[in-house]
Amino acid sequence: MQASDADIEILDLRHFAAPVLRPLLDAEASIWAERLHWDYRSSVRLLMQYLDNRMLPGYALIESGRVIGYVFCVYEDTKAVIGDVFALPGAQENDTGLASTAYSREVTLLRHLFELLLNSPHVERIESQLLLHPSGLFAPVFREAGFEVYRRLFLVQPLEGRRSQPLVELPPHLEFRAWRDTDLAPAARLICEAYRNHPDSSINDQYRSVHGSLRFLNNIVRYAGCGAFAAQGSYVVADRVSRELAALVLGSRVSERSGHLTQVCVHPAFRRRGLARMMLAQAVSSFLRMGAAEISLTVTEANAGAIRLYYDEGYQRAHSFDAAVWRHTPTA
Ligand SMILES: CC(C)(COP(=O)(O)OP(=O)(O)OC[C@H]1O[C@@H](n2cnc3c(N)ncnc32)[C@H](O)[C@@H]1OP(=O)(O)O)[C@@H](O)C(=O)NCCC(=O)NCCS
């Protein structure tokens, strides 16, 4: 039996303590594991801390006293980032397509959050990357609210049978080495240079400044913002004297069997010399040593050069999802 709309309530997420959402988060974690081979439990732990501190802006969908869906965002100054939306399917239903109950619940939650954010005078920009949800699913809902939508690909490379490859010969002033904590600030400068006029800096405005890139890096490296950072699967090409970086790959562990590359970039002055290919190959060797069976990464569909590189290196498309961006346009 389906619940009628009258049985459904949408309430501020901050009314709820973590244990009430636990069954919902556990159900979501199993979809992350199945679809992306991603252990979502560490994200669940982080989310539960925020929920317990009543710090997470968003909404919960309640049916007969039970939380069956949620959406949340985080604020970064004048930007809001929609972190996730998820709802349980109806009874005896497990599909996630347009016709499913889960989908209509998620759309309802998203629309509530849009209404809140689009009427918050301090919010000048909204970003969202709903990695779990297939590309196209929510695109009309985002577009209808004034967002631009960019398709992104989730690529996976099986590691079995991969062999290590020789290093590229570098000029004497450059060294190829493992990541160090002191690389954070030079890495932020590199990211800012590498993503100038790049589609990804339309999707994530942190890439547009050194300060923003440092925030991005801190989130990945220090706060496990995208899996558990794996220093031993992360490499740089650095100038021996200035310590500035010419290239960088960052790896994380997203499950027992899966590594994920959270960043790959090469300074414009050092491109097309095989640096990215070399770093990808080294990351493969490291993750193999760590016992991983595959590596994944995400790439924007418009980033044709990078996609060519990844396909050439043996990555395959396993999933696609949407990134969406809304910008405040001042009225004259
Ligand atoms: C994508 C990027 C990392 C490639 O770095 P790179 O060191 O220049 O790449 P490589 O020299 O190892 O390229 C290896 C192969 O990839 C492909 N490739 C790389 N860049 C390409 C481009 N701009 N256009 C077409 N093919 C490209 C080519 O097949 C190339 O082989 P070739 O040079 O023999 O033709 C670099 O352009 C970059 O930093 N871009 C901005 C940041 C970015 O998009 N990162 C990826 C985010 S997912």
The ligand as an SDF file (V2000), in Angstrom:
LIG
                    3D

 48 50  0  0  0  0  0  0  0  0999 V2000
   44.5670   16.2600  -18.7200 C   0  0  0  0  0  0  0  0  0  0  0  0
   46.0280   16.5150  -18.2920 C   0  0  0  0  0  0  0  0  0  0  0  0
   46.2050   16.0390  -16.8630 C   0  0  0  0  0  0  0  0  0  0  0  0
   46.9570   15.7410  -19.2260 C   0  0  0  0  0  0  0  0  0  0  0  0
   48.2930   15.9210  -18.7720 O   0  0  0  0  0  0  0  0  0  0  0  0
   49.5590   15.6880  -19.7570 P   0  0  0  0  0  0  0  0  0  0  0  0
   50.7400   15.4820  -18.9120 O   0  0  0  0  0  0  0  0  0  0  0  0
   49.5960   16.7630  -20.7610 O   0  0  0  0  0  0  0  0  0  0  0  0
   49.1510   14.3230  -20.4520 O   0  0  0  0  0  0  0  0  0  0  0  0
   50.1540   13.3080  -21.1830 P   0  0  0  0  0  0  0  0  0  0  0  0
   51.2680   14.0650  -21.8150 O   0  0  0  0  0  0  0  0  0  0  0  0
   50.5280   12.2270  -20.2330 O   0  0  0  0  0  0  0  0  0  0  0  0
   49.1740   12.7700  -22.2960 O   0  0  0  0  0  0  0  0  0  0  0  0
   49.1050   11.4310  -22.6560 C   0  0  0  0  0  0  0  0  0  0  0  0
   48.0530   11.2690  -23.7520 C   0  0  0  0  0  0  0  0  0  0  0  0
   46.7710   11.7400  -23.3280 O   0  0  0  0  0  0  0  0  0  0  0  0
   46.0810   12.3630  -24.4280 C   0  0  0  0  0  0  0  0  0  0  0  0
   45.9660   13.7970  -24.1910 N   0  0  0  0  0  0  0  0  0  0  0  0
   46.4440   14.5030  -23.1190 C   0  0  0  0  0  0  0  0  0  0  0  0
   46.0760   15.8000  -23.2260 N   0  0  0  0  0  0  0  0  0  0  0  0
   45.3720   15.9050  -24.3600 C   0  0  0  0  0  0  0  0  0  0  0  0
   44.7280   16.9850  -25.0130 C   0  0  0  0  0  0  0  0  0  0  0  0
   44.7350   18.2350  -24.5030 N   0  0  0  0  0  0  0  0  0  0  0  0
   44.0750   16.7580  -26.1750 N   0  0  0  0  0  0  0  0  0  0  0  0
   44.0370   15.5160  -26.6930 C   0  0  0  0  0  0  0  0  0  0  0  0
   44.6370   14.4470  -26.1310 N   0  0  0  0  0  0  0  0  0  0  0  0
   45.2810   14.6420  -24.9920 C   0  0  0  0  0  0  0  0  0  0  0  0
   46.9530   12.1160  -25.6310 C   0  0  0  0  0  0  0  0  0  0  0  0
   46.5740   10.8460  -26.1520 O   0  0  0  0  0  0  0  0  0  0  0  0
   48.3360   12.0500  -24.9990 C   0  0  0  0  0  0  0  0  0  0  0  0
   49.2440   11.3410  -25.7960 O   0  0  0  0  0  0  0  0  0  0  0  0
   50.1050   12.1390  -26.9160 P   0  0  0  0  0  0  0  0  0  0  0  0
   50.6390   13.3790  -26.2730 O   0  0  0  0  0  0  0  0  0  0  0  0
   51.1450   11.1190  -27.2570 O   0  0  0  0  0  0  0  0  0  0  0  0
   49.1360   12.4280  -28.0130 O   0  0  0  0  0  0  0  0  0  0  0  0
   46.3960   18.0290  -18.3940 C   0  0  0  0  0  0  0  0  0  0  0  0
   46.0180   18.4900  -19.6840 O   0  0  0  0  0  0  0  0  0  0  0  0
   45.7240   18.8960  -17.3550 C   0  0  0  0  0  0  0  0  0  0  0  0
   46.2450   19.0890  -16.2750 O   0  0  0  0  0  0  0  0  0  0  0  0
   44.5640   19.4700  -17.6900 N   0  0  0  0  0  0  0  0  0  0  0  0
   43.8540   20.3480  -16.7720 C   0  0  0  0  0  0  0  0  0  0  0  0
   43.3670   19.6000  -15.5450 C   0  0  0  0  0  0  0  0  0  0  0  0
   42.5330   18.3890  -15.9400 C   0  0  0  0  0  0  0  0  0  0  0  0
   41.6940   18.4440  -16.8500 O   0  0  0  0  0  0  0  0  0  0  0  0
   42.7070   17.3070  -15.1830 N   0  0  0  0  0  0  0  0  0  0  0  0
   41.9220   16.1110  -15.3470 C   0  0  0  0  0  0  0  0  0  0  0  0
   40.6830   16.2380  -14.5340 C   0  0  0  0  0  0  0  0  0  0  0  0
   39.7490   14.7530  -14.5410 S   0  0  0  0  0  0  0  0  0  0  0  0
  1  2  1  0
  2  3  1  0
  2  4  1  0
  2 36  1  0
  4  5  1  0
  5  6  1  0
  6  7  2  0
  6  8  1  0
  6  9  1  0
  9 10  1  0
 10 11  2  0
 10 12  1  0
 10 13  1  0
 13 14  1  0
 14 15  1  0
 15 16  1  0
 15 30  1  0
 16 17  1  0
 17 18  1  0
 17 28  1  0
 18 19  1  0
 18 27  1  0
 19 20  2  0
 20 21  1  0
 21 22  1  0
 21 27  2  0
 22 23  1  0
 22 24  2  0
 24 25  1  0
 25 26  2  0
 26 27  1  0
 28 29  1  0
 28 30  1  0
 30 31  1  0
 31 32  1  0
 32 33  2  0
 32 34  1  0
 32 35  1  0
 36 37  1  0
 36 38  1  0
 38 39  2  0
 38 40  1  0
 40 41  1  0
 41 42  1  0
 42 43  1  0
 43 44  2  0
 43 45  1  0
 45 46  1  0
 46 47  1  0
 47 48  1  0
M  END
$$$$
